[in-house]
Every structure is written in structure tokens, then in C-alpha cells.
Amino acid sequence: IRPLDATSISGHHQDLATADHPLSQVQIAEELAKIDGHEFHAHSVAGRQITARYHAGKGRAIIISAGQHANETSSPIGCLLAAQELAAKGAHFAISPLENPDG
């Protein structure tokens, strides 16, 4: 048993289309910043920043979320890819690709 550590953030990067292990928190933040909209934040139990984005658009608003469980690979990637596609189509959505960075 160890205390929660908010400083253990990896900075590795990989291509979203071919990723074979979980994205780093650094890459998730960078990919999220590429989507137009208003950024908002919360903090995890360990004190890590949780970043989400609101993208105003047309149609009904939807919420895309991922990263609730430790070491997920596909859901944060799918969440980011979906948001990129929706933003390109002018959709109305909020995205939270890493809801539980503590795992």
C-alpha cells in the first residue's frame, strides 16, 4: 500500500490509430487541447487535474466520457477520435477522456 501520488505522470506519445497501451496523461491533454471549445477542470482524489472540454455546435448536446478504469487503452482513444470527428461536423458536445487518472 502506497500513498496516492499526483506527480507520477508519464509523457510518452503514440499514434492514436495504432496505440497498443494506455495514452499518457500528457498526450490526452494535448489531444484534448486540439478540439475547439471551453476547457474546464476538476481534481482527482490524489490531486491530479481532470480536464474536459465543451464544444458548442449544432444539434442536441452529447457527453463523451472515458478513462474510468485503470490502464484503459481503447476508451480514451475512441473518445478523442469521436470528438475530433464530431467537432469536424460541427456537433454540440462535451468530452472528458480521462475521468479517473488515479486508476
N, CA, C and O atoms as a GROMACS GRO file, in nm:
protein
  412
    1ILE      N    1   0.086  -0.117   0.000
    1ILE     CA    2   0.000   0.000   0.000
    1ILE      C    3   0.090   0.123   0.000
    1ILE      O    4   0.181   0.136   0.082
    2ARG      N    5   0.062   0.213  -0.094
    2ARG     CA    6   0.138   0.336  -0.104
    2ARG      C    7   0.043   0.455  -0.100
    2ARG      O    8  -0.075   0.440  -0.132
    3PRO      N    9   0.091   0.569  -0.060
    3PRO     CA   10   0.004   0.688  -0.064
    3PRO      C   11  -0.019   0.729  -0.210
    3PRO      O   12   0.062   0.699  -0.298
    4LEU      N   13  -0.130   0.796  -0.234
    4LEU     CA   14  -0.160   0.846  -0.368
    4LEU      C   15  -0.054   0.947  -0.410
    4LEU      O   16  -0.010   1.028  -0.328
    5ASP      N   17  -0.013   0.943  -0.534
    5ASP     CA   18   0.094   1.028  -0.585
    5ASP      C   19   0.045   1.103  -0.707
    5ASP      O   20   0.023   1.043  -0.812
    6ALA      N   21   0.028   1.231  -0.695
    6ALA     CA   22  -0.023   1.311  -0.806
    6ALA      C   23   0.087   1.350  -0.905
    6ALA      O   24   0.057   1.412  -1.006
    7THR      N   25   0.212   1.314  -0.878
    7THR     CA   26   0.321   1.356  -0.966
    7THR      C   27   0.364   1.249  -1.067
    7THR      O   28   0.450   1.275  -1.151
    8SER      N   29   0.306   1.130  -1.060
    8SER     CA   30   0.351   1.021  -1.146
    8SER      C   31   0.282   1.024  -1.282
    8SER      O   32   0.197   0.940  -1.311
    9ILE      N   33   0.317   1.121  -1.364
    9ILE     CA   34   0.256   1.138  -1.495
    9ILE      C   35   0.361   1.110  -1.602
    9ILE      O   36   0.464   1.176  -1.608
   10SER      N   37   0.333   1.011  -1.685
   10SER     CA   38   0.421   0.977  -1.796
   10SER      C   39   0.399   1.074  -1.911
   10SER      O   40   0.291   1.131  -1.924
   11GLY      N   41   0.499   1.093  -1.993
   11GLY     CA   42   0.486   1.182  -2.107
   11GLY      C   43   0.501   1.113  -2.241
   11GLY      O   44   0.522   1.180  -2.342
   12HIS      N   45   0.492   0.981  -2.245
   12HIS     CA   46   0.509   0.911  -2.372
   12HIS      C   47   0.396   0.945  -2.470
   12HIS      O   48   0.285   0.978  -2.429
   13HIS      N   49   0.428   0.937  -2.599
   13HIS     CA   50   0.330   0.965  -2.705
   13HIS      C   51   0.323   0.847  -2.801
   13HIS      O   52   0.422   0.777  -2.822
   14GLN      N   53   0.206   0.826  -2.858
   14GLN     CA   54   0.188   0.724  -2.960
   14GLN      C   55   0.076   0.768  -3.054
   14GLN      O   56  -0.004   0.854  -3.020
   15ASP      N   57   0.074   0.709  -3.171
   15ASP     CA   58  -0.028   0.741  -3.269
   15ASP      C   59  -0.162   0.685  -3.223
   15ASP      O   60  -0.171   0.569  -3.182
   16LEU      N   61  -0.267   0.767  -3.229
   16LEU     CA   62  -0.399   0.723  -3.183
   16LEU      C   63  -0.451   0.603  -3.263
   16LEU      O   64  -0.518   0.516  -3.207
   17ALA      N   65  -0.420   0.598  -3.391
   17ALA     CA   66  -0.472   0.492  -3.476
   17ALA      C   67  -0.407   0.356  -3.449
   17ALA      O   68  -0.465   0.252  -3.480
   18THR      N   69  -0.287   0.356  -3.392
   18THR     CA   70  -0.215   0.230  -3.372
   18THR      C   71  -0.174   0.207  -3.227
   18THR      O   72  -0.094   0.117  -3.199
   19ALA      N   73  -0.225   0.285  -3.135
   19ALA     CA   74  -0.186   0.273  -2.994
   19ALA      C   75  -0.212   0.133  -2.941
   19ALA      O   76  -0.316   0.072  -2.969
   20ASP      N   77  -0.118   0.081  -2.864
   20ASP     CA   78  -0.134  -0.053  -2.808
   20ASP      C   79  -0.121  -0.057  -2.657
   20ASP      O   80  -0.119  -0.164  -2.597
   21HIS      N   81  -0.114   0.061  -2.595
   21HIS     CA   82  -0.118   0.070  -2.450
   21HIS      C   83  -0.179   0.205  -2.412
   21HIS      O   84  -0.193   0.293  -2.497
   22PRO      N   85  -0.214   0.223  -2.286
   22PRO     CA   86  -0.283   0.347  -2.246
   22PRO      C   87  -0.206   0.473  -2.284
   22PRO      O   88  -0.083   0.476  -2.279
   23LEU      N   89  -0.279   0.576  -2.323
   23LEU     CA   90  -0.218   0.704  -2.353
   23LEU      C   91  -0.166   0.769  -2.226
   23LEU      O   92  -0.220   0.746  -2.117
   24SER      N   93  -0.063   0.849  -2.239
   24SER     CA   94  -0.014   0.924  -2.123
   24SER      C   95  -0.110   1.038  -2.094
   24SER      O   96  -0.183   1.083  -2.183
   25GLN      N   97  -0.111   1.084  -1.972
   25GLN     CA   98  -0.195   1.198  -1.936
   25GLN      C   99  -0.153   1.321  -2.014
   25GLN      O  100  -0.237   1.405  -2.048
   26VAL      N  101  -0.024   1.333  -2.042
   26VAL     CA  102   0.027   1.446  -2.119
   26VAL      C  103  -0.032   1.443  -2.260
   26VAL      O  104  -0.079   1.545  -2.310
   27GLN      N  105  -0.030   1.326  -2.326
   27GLN     CA  106  -0.084   1.317  -2.461
   27GLN      C  107  -0.234   1.340  -2.462
   27GLN      O  108  -0.286   1.405  -2.553
   28ILE      N  109  -0.306   1.287  -2.365
   28ILE     CA  110  -0.450   1.308  -2.360
   28ILE      C  111  -0.480   1.458  -2.351
   28ILE      O  112  -0.570   1.507  -2.420
   29ALA      N  113  -0.407   1.530  -2.267
   29ALA     CA  114  -0.427   1.674  -2.254
   29ALA      C  115  -0.396   1.746  -2.385
   29ALA      O  116  -0.468   1.838  -2.424
   30GLU      N  117  -0.290   1.704  -2.454
   30GLU     CA  118  -0.254   1.767  -2.581
   30GLU      C  119  -0.359   1.740  -2.689
   30GLU      O  120  -0.394   1.830  -2.765
   31GLU      N  121  -0.408   1.618  -2.696
   31GLU     CA  122  -0.512   1.584  -2.794
   31GLU      C  123  -0.641   1.659  -2.765
   31GLU      O  124  -0.708   1.706  -2.856
   32LEU      N  125  -0.675   1.671  -2.638
   32LEU     CA  126  -0.796   1.742  -2.598
   32LEU      C  127  -0.786   1.890  -2.634
   32LEU      O  128  -0.885   1.951  -2.674
   33ALA      N  129  -0.668   1.948  -2.619
   33ALA     CA  130  -0.647   2.090  -2.650
   33ALA      C  131  -0.664   2.121  -2.798
   33ALA      O  132  -0.684   2.237  -2.835
   34LYS      N  133  -0.654   2.019  -2.885
   34LYS     CA  134  -0.671   2.039  -3.029
   34LYS      C  135  -0.818   2.060  -3.068
   34LYS      O  136  -0.847   2.103  -3.180
   35ILE      N  137  -0.909   2.031  -2.978
   35ILE     CA  138  -1.052   2.043  -3.005
   35ILE      C  139  -1.098   2.181  -2.960
   35ILE      O  140  -1.077   2.219  -2.844
   36ASP      N  141  -1.160   2.256  -3.050
   36ASP     CA  142  -1.210   2.389  -3.016
   36ASP      C  143  -1.312   2.379  -2.904
   36ASP      O  144  -1.390   2.283  -2.897
   37GLY      N  145  -1.312   2.478  -2.816
   37GLY     CA  146  -1.412   2.484  -2.712
   37GLY      C  147  -1.359   2.538  -2.581
   37GLY      O  148  -1.246   2.585  -2.572
   38HIS      N  149  -1.443   2.530  -2.481
   38HIS     CA  150  -1.413   2.582  -2.348
   38HIS      C  151  -1.361   2.468  -2.260
   38HIS      O  152  -1.429   2.367  -2.241
   39GLU      N  153  -1.242   2.485  -2.206
   39GLU     CA  154  -1.183   2.384  -2.119
   39GLU      C  155  -1.229   2.406  -1.975
   39GLU      O  156  -1.240   2.520  -1.929
   40PHE      N  157  -1.257   2.296  -1.905
   40PHE     CA  158  -1.289   2.307  -1.763
   40PHE      C  159  -1.223   2.192  -1.688
   40PHE      O  160  -1.183   2.093  -1.748
   41HIS      N  161  -1.211   2.208  -1.555
   41HIS     CA  162  -1.128   2.117  -1.476
   41HIS      C  163  -1.195   2.073  -1.346
   41HIS      O  164  -1.284   2.139  -1.294
   42ALA      N  165  -1.149   1.961  -1.298
   42ALA     CA  166  -1.179   1.910  -1.164
   42ALA      C  167  -1.050   1.845  -1.116
   42ALA      O  168  -0.951   1.842  -1.189
   43HIS      N  169  -1.050   1.793  -0.994
   43HIS     CA  170  -0.931   1.725  -0.943
   43HIS      C  171  -0.967   1.588  -0.889
   43HIS      O  172  -1.073   1.569  -0.830
   44SER      N  173  -0.878   1.493  -0.911
   44SER     CA  174  -0.897   1.356  -0.864
   44SER      C  175  -0.870   1.350  -0.713
   44SER      O  176  -0.827   1.448  -0.652
   45VAL      N  177  -0.896   1.235  -0.657
   45VAL     CA  178  -0.870   1.214  -0.514
   45VAL      C  179  -0.723   1.239  -0.482
   45VAL      O  180  -0.691   1.295  -0.377
   46ALA      N  181  -0.633   1.197  -0.572
   46ALA     CA  182  -0.489   1.215  -0.550
   46ALA      C  183  -0.444   1.357  -0.582
   46ALA      O  184  -0.328   1.392  -0.557
   47GLY      N  185  -0.532   1.439  -0.637
   47GLY     CA  186  -0.497   1.576  -0.670
   47GLY      C  187  -0.460   1.600  -0.815
   47GLY      O  188  -0.423   1.711  -0.852
   48ARG      N  189  -0.469   1.496  -0.899
   48ARG     CA  190  -0.440   1.514  -1.041
   48ARG      C  191  -0.550   1.597  -1.106
   48ARG      O  192  -0.667   1.588  -1.069
   49GLN      N  193  -0.511   1.677  -1.204
   49GLN     CA  194  -0.610   1.756  -1.276
   49GLN      C  195  -0.686   1.669  -1.374
   49GLN      O  196  -0.626   1.590  -1.448
   50ILE      N  197  -0.817   1.682  -1.377
   50ILE     CA  198  -0.904   1.616  -1.473
   50ILE      C  199  -0.953   1.726  -1.567
   50ILE      O  200  -1.016   1.823  -1.523
   51THR      N  201  -0.923   1.711  -1.694
   51THR     CA  202  -0.956   1.814  -1.792
   51THR      C  203  -1.065   1.764  -1.885
   51THR      O  204  -1.062   1.650  -1.932
   52ALA      N  205  -1.160   1.850  -1.912
   52ALA     CA  206  -1.268   1.821  -2.005
   52ALA      C  207  -1.285   1.943  -2.095
   52ALA      O  208  -1.225   2.048  -2.072
   53ARG      N  209  -1.366   1.928  -2.198
   53ARG     CA  210  -1.386   2.037  -2.292
   53ARG      C  211  -1.532   2.039  -2.338
   53ARG      O  212  -1.593   1.935  -2.363
   54TYR      N  213  -1.585   2.160  -2.348
   54TYR     CA  214  -1.720   2.182  -2.401
   54TYR      C  215  -1.706   2.243  -2.540
   54TYR      O  216  -1.641   2.346  -2.556
   55HIS      N  217  -1.766   2.179  -2.638
   55HIS     CA  218  -1.761   2.227  -2.777
   55HIS      C  219  -1.903   2.263  -2.820
   55HIS      O  220  -1.988   2.176  -2.839
   56ALA      N  221  -1.927   2.393  -2.835
   56ALA     CA  222  -2.061   2.438  -2.879
   56ALA      C  223  -2.078   2.406  -3.027
   56ALA      O  224  -1.986   2.423  -3.107
   57GLY      N  225  -2.195   2.359  -3.062
   57GLY     CA  226  -2.222   2.325  -3.201
   57GLY      C  227  -2.371   2.316  -3.225
   57GLY      O  228  -2.452   2.367  -3.147
   58LYS      N  229  -2.406   2.252  -3.334
   58LYS     CA  230  -2.548   2.240  -3.370
   58LYS      C  231  -2.602   2.105  -3.324
   58LYS      O  232  -2.526   2.010  -3.300
   59GLY      N  233  -2.732   2.098  -3.312
   59GLY     CA  234  -2.797   1.974  -3.274
   59GLY      C  235  -2.800   1.955  -3.124
   59GLY      O  236  -2.758   2.042  -3.048
   60ARG      N  237  -2.849   1.840  -3.082
   60ARG     CA  238  -2.856   1.808  -2.940
   60ARG      C  239  -2.716   1.783  -2.883
   60ARG      O  240  -2.630   1.726  -2.950
   61ALA      N  241  -2.696   1.826  -2.762
   61ALA     CA  242  -2.567   1.808  -2.696
   61ALA      C  243  -2.552   1.663  -2.650
   61ALA      O  244  -2.648   1.601  -2.605
   62ILE      N  245  -2.431   1.612  -2.661
   62ILE     CA  246  -2.399   1.479  -2.608
   62ILE      C  247  -2.276   1.489  -2.519
   62ILE      O  248  -2.200   1.586  -2.528
   63ILE      N  249  -2.258   1.390  -2.435
   63ILE     CA  250  -2.140   1.382  -2.349
   63ILE      C  251  -2.063   1.256  -2.387
   63ILE      O  252  -2.120   1.148  -2.397
   64ILE      N  253  -1.933   1.272  -2.407
   64ILE     CA  254  -1.845   1.160  -2.437
   64ILE      C  255  -1.748   1.149  -2.320
   64ILE      O  256  -1.678   1.246  -2.288
   65SER      N  257  -1.744   1.033  -2.256
   65SER     CA  258  -1.653   1.018  -2.143
   65SER      C  259  -1.581   0.885  -2.152
   65SER      O  260  -1.629   0.790  -2.214
   66ALA      N  261  -1.465   0.878  -2.088
   66ALA     CA  262  -1.384   0.756  -2.088
   66ALA      C  263  -1.284   0.763  -1.974
   66ALA      O  264  -1.278   0.861  -1.899
   67GLY      N  265  -1.208   0.657  -1.962
   67GLY     CA  266  -1.098   0.655  -1.865
   67GLY      C  267  -1.143   0.642  -1.721
   67GLY      O  268  -1.081   0.698  -1.631
   68GLN      N  269  -1.249   0.567  -1.698
   68GLN     CA  270  -1.296   0.546  -1.561
   68GLN      C  271  -1.215   0.439  -1.490
   68GLN      O  272  -1.211   0.437  -1.366
   69HIS      N  273  -1.152   0.348  -1.564
   69HIS     CA  274  -1.081   0.235  -1.506
   69HIS      C  275  -0.932   0.241  -1.538
   69HIS      O  276  -0.892   0.300  -1.638
   70ALA      N  277  -0.852   0.182  -1.455
   70ALA     CA  278  -0.706   0.186  -1.472
   70ALA      C  279  -0.664   0.119  -1.602
   70ALA      O  280  -0.720   0.018  -1.642
   71ASN      N  281  -0.564   0.176  -1.665
   71ASN     CA  282  -0.497   0.118  -1.783
   71ASN      C  283  -0.588   0.091  -1.902
   71ASN      O  284  -0.562   0.000  -1.979
   72GLU      N  285  -0.694   0.168  -1.918
   72GLU     CA  286  -0.778   0.154  -2.036
   72GLU      C  287  -0.700   0.207  -2.157
   72GLU      O  288  -0.636   0.312  -2.149
   73THR      N  289  -0.707   0.136  -2.266
   73THR     CA  290  -0.643   0.181  -2.389
   73THR      C  291  -0.746   0.234  -2.487
   73THR      O  292  -0.736   0.348  -2.533
   74SER      N  293  -0.846   0.152  -2.518
   74SER     CA  294  -0.937   0.187  -2.627
   74SER      C  295  -1.034   0.299  -2.594
   74SER      O  296  -1.063   0.380  -2.681
   75SER      N  297  -1.085   0.307  -2.473
   75SER     CA  298  -1.190   0.407  -2.450
   75SER      C  299  -1.141   0.551  -2.454
   75SER      O  300  -1.208   0.633  -2.517
   76PRO      N  301  -1.028   0.590  -2.392
   76PRO     CA  302  -0.983   0.728  -2.410
   76PRO      C  303  -0.949   0.761  -2.555
   76PRO      O  304  -0.975   0.871  -2.602
   77ILE      N  305  -0.889   0.664  -2.626
   77ILE     CA  306  -0.856   0.687  -2.766
   77ILE      C  307  -0.984   0.702  -2.848
   77ILE      O  308  -0.996   0.796  -2.928
   78GLY      N  309  -1.079   0.613  -2.829
   78GLY     CA  310  -1.206   0.622  -2.900
   78GLY      C  311  -1.279   0.751  -2.870
   78GLY      O  312  -1.340   0.811  -2.958
   79CYS      N  313  -1.274   0.793  -2.746
   79CYS     CA  314  -1.338   0.917  -2.703
   79CYS      C  315  -1.277   1.036  -2.776
   79CYS      O  316  -1.350   1.122  -2.826
   80LEU      N  317  -1.144   1.042  -2.783
   80LEU     CA  318  -1.077   1.152  -2.852
   80LEU      C  319  -1.103   1.149  -3.003
   80LEU      O  320  -1.127   1.254  -3.063
   81LEU      N  321  -1.099   1.031  -3.062
   81LEU     CA  322  -1.126   1.021  -3.206
   81LEU      C  323  -1.270   1.060  -3.238
   81LEU      O  324  -1.295   1.127  -3.339
   82ALA      N  325  -1.363   1.019  -3.154
   82ALA     CA  326  -1.504   1.057  -3.174
   82ALA      C  327  -1.521   1.207  -3.165
   82ALA      O  328  -1.592   1.267  -3.246
   83ALA      N  329  -1.457   1.269  -3.068
   83ALA     CA  330  -1.468   1.414  -3.050
   83ALA      C  331  -1.408   1.489  -3.169
   83ALA      O  332  -1.463   1.590  -3.212
   84GLN      N  333  -1.297   1.440  -3.222
   84GLN     CA  334  -1.238   1.504  -3.340
   84GLN      C  335  -1.336   1.499  -3.457
   84GLN      O  336  -1.352   1.598  -3.529
   85GLU      N  337  -1.398   1.384  -3.475
   85GLU     CA  338  -1.495   1.367  -3.585
   85GLU      C  339  -1.618   1.456  -3.564
   85GLU      O  340  -1.665   1.521  -3.658
   86LEU      N  341  -1.669   1.458  -3.442
   86LEU     CA  342  -1.786   1.540  -3.412
   86LEU      C  343  -1.756   1.689  -3.429
   86LEU      O  344  -1.839   1.763  -3.481
   87ALA      N  345  -1.638   1.732  -3.384
   87ALA     CA  346  -1.600   1.873  -3.398
   87ALA      C  347  -1.593   1.911  -3.546
   87ALA      O  348  -1.636   2.020  -3.584
   88ALA      N  349  -1.538   1.823  -3.628
   88ALA     CA  350  -1.529   1.850  -3.771
   88ALA      C  351  -1.667   1.864  -3.836
   88ALA      O  352  -1.682   1.933  -3.936
   89LYS      N  353  -1.767   1.798  -3.777
   89LYS     CA  354  -1.904   1.804  -3.830
   89LYS      C  355  -1.987   1.913  -3.765
   89LYS      O  356  -2.105   1.929  -3.798
   90GLY      N  357  -1.927   1.989  -3.671
   90GLY     CA  358  -1.999   2.098  -3.606
   90GLY      C  359  -2.097   2.055  -3.500
   90GLY      O  360  -2.191   2.128  -3.470
   91ALA      N  361  -2.077   1.938  -3.442
   91ALA     CA  362  -2.169   1.886  -3.340
   91ALA      C  363  -2.152   1.959  -3.206
   91ALA      O  364  -2.054   2.030  -3.184
   92HIS      N  365  -2.249   1.941  -3.121
   92HIS     CA  366  -2.256   2.002  -2.989
   92HIS      C  367  -2.227   1.894  -2.885
   92HIS      O  368  -2.304   1.799  -2.872
   93PHE      N  369  -2.115   1.907  -2.811
   93PHE     CA  370  -2.079   1.800  -2.719
   93PHE      C  371  -1.986   1.848  -2.608
   93PHE      O  372  -1.928   1.957  -2.616
   94ALA      N  373  -1.973   1.766  -2.508
   94ALA     CA  374  -1.871   1.780  -2.403
   94ALA      C  375  -1.792   1.651  -2.403
   94ALA      O  376  -1.848   1.543  -2.425
   95ILE      N  377  -1.662   1.660  -2.378
   95ILE     CA  378  -1.575   1.543  -2.377
   95ILE      C  379  -1.490   1.541  -2.250
   95ILE      O  380  -1.434   1.643  -2.210
   96SER      N  381  -1.483   1.424  -2.189
   96SER     CA  382  -1.399   1.400  -2.072
   96SER      C  383  -1.327   1.267  -2.096
   96SER      O  384  -1.379   1.162  -2.059
   97PRO      N  385  -1.207   1.270  -2.159
   97PRO     CA  386  -1.143   1.145  -2.198
   97PRO      C  387  -1.069   1.069  -2.088
   97PRO      O  388  -1.031   0.954  -2.108
   98LEU      N  389  -1.048   1.132  -1.973
   98LEU     CA  390  -0.977   1.064  -1.864
   98LEU      C  391  -1.039   1.106  -1.731
   98LEU      O  392  -0.988   1.195  -1.663
   99GLU      N  393  -1.149   1.042  -1.695
   99GLU     CA  394  -1.223   1.080  -1.575
   99GLU      C  395  -1.158   1.034  -1.446
   99GLU      O  396  -1.181   1.094  -1.341
  100ASN      N  397  -1.076   0.929  -1.452
  100ASN     CA  398  -1.014   0.877  -1.330
  100ASN      C  399  -0.865   0.854  -1.352
  100ASN      O  400  -0.822   0.740  -1.372
  101PRO      N  401  -0.784   0.961  -1.350
  101PRO     CA  402  -0.642   0.944  -1.374
  101PRO      C  403  -0.570   0.867  -1.262
  101PRO      O  404  -0.456   0.824  -1.281
  102ASP      N  405  -0.634   0.851  -1.149
  102ASP     CA  406  -0.574   0.774  -1.039
  102ASP      C  407  -0.583   0.624  -1.064
  102ASP      O  408  -0.509   0.546  -1.004
  103GLY      N  409  -0.673   0.584  -1.156
  103GLY     CA  410  -0.687   0.442  -1.189
  103GLY      C  411  -0.773   0.372  -1.091
  103GLY      O  412  -0.796   0.252  -1.103
   0.00000   0.00000   0.00000
